[in-house]
Amino acid sequence: MILVIGEALVDVVDGVPHPGGSPTNVAVGLGRLGLDVTLVATLGDDEHGSLLRRHVEAAGVTVQATAADRTSSAIASIGPDGAATYEFDIAWDPGRIDVPPGVTAVHVGSIGAVLEPGAAAVEKLVLDLPSATRVSLDPNVRPALVADRAEAVARLDRLAARADVVKVSDEDLAWWHPDTSEDELVERWLAGTTSLVAVTRGSAGATLVTAEERLDVPPEPVTVVDTVGAGDAFMAGLLGALERGERTVAEIGVAAAHSAALAVGRAGP
């Protein structure tokens, strides 16, 4: 079983609510691949919470949610190039997180990894996991929600040091460690626990790196409709490939790029 931990929120685009949240998108993507997934999130007892729960459960994902006075939201504005900017209202407090029996992999990231009070619980869970449990991290940074940048950077560093898989965008890298080169960061991670690093670059594709191999993965040709959730779809495709036992960088890259192409080729979740 894969345990995904983080925010569940509604993306409000042109006044219309759509299920979202980076970890939620990853969980749904994995569920649609037929994998056994549980999502740990925080939901309000409201229409948006019901929308999210229905959406996640429709993908075959089990929802393990603590209650909040409202469901988190992000008002998205889509630019002429299809890129999104957000205005957030987040409720994130999962309390004590219990790991269900049979969990072999844990995915964390984005708002849930840095926003208190939930971030401390996420970090404690990750750092207390057995070494055999695969951990994946996608920081998917939202600078507007970071109250203390130094604290957030330090926490992400600690999570990355435990992660077996780190997926990071070029924009994340520019915020996270602006004075450190991409190659130096990748080398640092691979010298520790991390076995695979994926650096995504939007329409320019991605680079997958292991200790033995570096591969540039071009995007799968597609007419771009909506880039919301593209990175999350890439992450789900990557993790799905690992769950299927695909070990070559090429196989993993193709699977991840295909998932991302499916996401950007249509509007909505």
C-alpha positions in Angstrom: 0.0 0.0 0.0 1.1 3.6 -0.7 0.3 6.2 1.9 0.0 9.7 0.5 0.0 12.6 3.1 -0.9 16.2 2.4 -3.4 18.8 1.5 -6.7 18.2 -0.2 -8.2 21.3 -1.6 -10.5 22.7 -4.2 -9.1 24.7 -7.1 -11.6 27.4 -8.0 -11.2 28.2 -11.6 -13.5 30.8 -13.1 -15.8 30.3 -10.1 -16.0 26.5 -10.6 -14.5 24.2 -7.9 -12.3 21.4 -9.0 -10.8 18.7 -6.7 -7.1 19.4 -6.2 -4.1 19.6 -3.9 -0.7 18.2 -5.0 -0.7 15.1 -2.8 -4.4 14.5 -3.5 -3.7 14.6 -7.2 -0.8 12.1 -6.8 -3.1 9.8 -4.8 -5.8 9.9 -7.4 -3.3 9.3 -10.2 -2.0 6.3 -8.4 -5.5 5.0 -7.7 -6.4 5.3 -11.3 -3.4 3.1 -12.1 -5.0 0.4 -10.0 -2.7 0.7 -7.0 -3.7 0.4 -3.3 -3.6 3.9 -1.9 -4.6 5.7 1.2 -4.7 9.5 1.4 -4.2 11.3 4.7 -5.8 14.8 4.6 -7.8 17.4 6.3 -11.4 18.1 5.2 -14.3 20.3 6.2 -17.8 19.1 6.6 -19.0 21.1 3.6 -19.7 20.9 -0.1 -16.1 21.2 -1.1 -15.1 18.5 1.4 -17.8 16.2 -0.1 -16.6 17.0 -3.6 -13.1 16.0 -2.7 -14.1 12.8 -0.9 -16.2 11.7 -3.8 -13.4 12.5 -6.3 -10.7 10.6 -4.4 -12.9 7.6 -3.5 -14.0 7.3 -7.2 -10.3 6.6 -8.0 -10.3 3.7 -5.6 -8.4 5.7 -2.9 -9.1 5.3 0.8 -9.5 8.6 2.6 -8.2 9.0 6.1 -9.2 12.6 7.0 -9.3 14.7 10.1 -12.0 17.3 10.4 -11.6 21.0 9.9 -13.9 24.0 10.1 -13.6 24.4 6.3 -12.1 22.7 3.3 -9.0 24.2 1.9 -9.2 26.1 -1.3 -7.0 27.7 -4.0 -8.4 30.3 -6.4 -6.6 29.7 -9.6 -6.0 32.1 -12.4 -5.0 30.6 -15.8 -2.7 32.8 -17.9 -2.5 32.9 -21.8 0.2 30.3 -21.7 -1.9 27.9 -19.7 0.1 28.4 -16.5 -1.7 28.9 -13.2 -1.3 31.3 -10.3 -3.1 30.7 -6.9 -4.6 32.5 -3.9 -4.8 30.0 -1.0 -7.0 29.4 2.1 -5.6 26.3 3.8 -6.6 24.3 6.8 -4.0 21.6 7.4 -3.9 19.8 10.7 -3.9 16.0 10.4 -3.1 15.5 14.1 -1.4 12.2 14.9 -0.9 10.2 11.7 -1.2 6.5 12.0 0.4 4.3 9.4 -2.0 1.6 8.3 -0.7 -2.0 8.2 0.9 -3.0 4.9 2.3 0.3 3.9 5.4 -0.1 1.7 5.7 3.5 0.4 4.9 7.0 1.6 4.6 10.1 -0.5 4.7 13.6 1.0 5.2 17.1 -0.3 3.9 20.6 -1.2 1.9 22.6 1.4 1.5 19.6 3.7 5.2 19.3 4.1 5.9 22.9 5.2 2.7 24.4 6.7 2.1 24.1 10.4 0.6 22.6 12.4 0.6 19.6 10.1 4.2 19.8 8.8 5.8 18.7 12.1 3.6 15.6 12.1 4.5 14.8 8.6 8.2 15.1 9.3 8.1 13.0 12.4 6.2 10.2 10.6 8.7 10.2 7.7 11.8 10.2 9.9 10.4 7.4 12.0 9.6 5.1 9.1 11.6 1.9 8.7 14.4 2.1 6.2 12.6 -0.4 4.0 9.7 1.9 3.4 10.2 3.9 0.2 9.7 7.6 0.7 9.1 10.1 -2.1 9.1 13.8 -1.9 7.8 16.5 -4.2 8.3 19.9 -2.5 6.0 21.7 -5.1 6.7 24.9 -3.2 4.1 27.6 -2.7 6.2 30.5 -1.5 3.1 32.6 -0.5 2.3 30.0 2.2 5.8 29.9 3.7 5.8 31.9 6.9 9.5 31.2 7.8 11.6 30.4 4.7 14.6 29.2 6.7 12.5 26.8 8.7 10.8 25.5 5.5 14.1 25.0 3.7 15.6 23.1 6.7 12.6 20.9 6.9 12.6 20.1 3.2 16.3 19.3 3.5 15.6 16.8 6.3 12.8 15.2 4.3 15.0 15.0 1.2 17.8 13.4 3.2 15.4 10.6 4.0 13.7 10.3 0.6 14.4 7.5 -1.8 12.8 9.5 -4.6 13.0 13.3 -5.0 11.0 15.0 -7.7 11.6 18.7 -8.0 10.8 21.4 -10.5 13.3 23.9 -11.8 11.2 26.6 -10.1 11.3 24.6 -6.8 15.1 24.5 -7.0 15.4 28.2 -7.6 13.4 28.9 -4.5 14.8 26.1 -2.3 18.5 26.6 -2.9 19.0 29.5 -5.2 22.8 29.7 -4.6 23.4 26.0 -5.3 23.6 24.4 -8.7 21.2 21.8 -9.8 24.0 19.3 -10.3 25.4 19.9 -6.8 22.0 19.3 -5.2 21.4 16.2 -7.2 24.8 14.9 -6.3 24.2 15.6 -2.6 20.9 13.7 -2.6 22.3 10.7 -4.5 25.2 10.5 -2.0 22.7 9.8 0.7 19.5 7.7 0.8 18.1 9.0 -2.5 18.2 6.6 -5.4 16.3 8.6 -8.0 16.0 12.3 -8.7 13.6 13.8 -11.2 13.9 17.4 -12.2 10.9 18.7 -14.2 11.1 21.7 -16.5 7.6 22.3 -17.7 7.3 22.2 -21.5 11.0 21.5 -21.7 10.5 18.0 -20.3 12.4 16.5 -17.4 15.8 15.0 -16.3 16.0 11.7 -14.4 19.2 11.0 -12.5 20.5 7.9 -10.6 24.0 7.2 -9.4 24.6 5.4 -12.6 22.6 7.2 -15.2 21.3 10.6 -16.3 18.5 10.8 -18.9 16.7 13.8 -20.4 13.0 12.9 -20.9 11.2 15.0 -23.6 7.5 15.8 -23.0 5.1 13.6 -24.9 3.6 15.6 -27.8 0.2 16.9 -26.8 -2.0 20.0 -27.3 -1.8 21.8 -24.0 -5.2 22.7 -22.5 -4.5 23.1 -18.8 -1.2 22.7 -16.9 -2.8 22.4 -13.4 -1.7 19.2 -11.9 0.8 18.3 -14.6 3.7 17.8 -12.1 1.5 15.7 -9.9 0.6 13.5 -12.8 4.3 13.1 -13.6 4.9 12.1 -10.0 2.1 9.5 -10.1 3.3 8.1 -13.3 6.8 7.8 -11.9 5.7 6.2 -8.7 3.4 3.9 -10.6 6.3 2.7 -12.7 8.3 1.9 -9.6 5.4 0.0 -8.1 5.1 -2.1 -11.3 8.8 -3.0 -10.9 10.0 -0.9 -13.8 13.6 -0.1 -12.9 15.2 1.4 -15.9 15.4 5.1 -16.0 13.9 5.1 -19.6 10.9 3.1 -18.6 10.2 5.3 -15.6 10.6 8.4 -17.6 8.3 7.3 -20.4 5.6 6.4 -17.8 5.9 9.7 -16.0 5.9 11.8 -19.2 2.8 9.9 -20.5 0.9 10.6 -17.3 1.8 14.3 -17.5 0.7 14.5 -21.1 -2.7 13.0 -20.2 -3.1 15.7 -17.5 -2.2 18.7 -19.6 -4.2 17.5 -22.6 -7.5 18.1 -20.8 -9.1 20.5 -18.4 -9.9 19.6 -14.8 -8.9 16.8 -12.6 
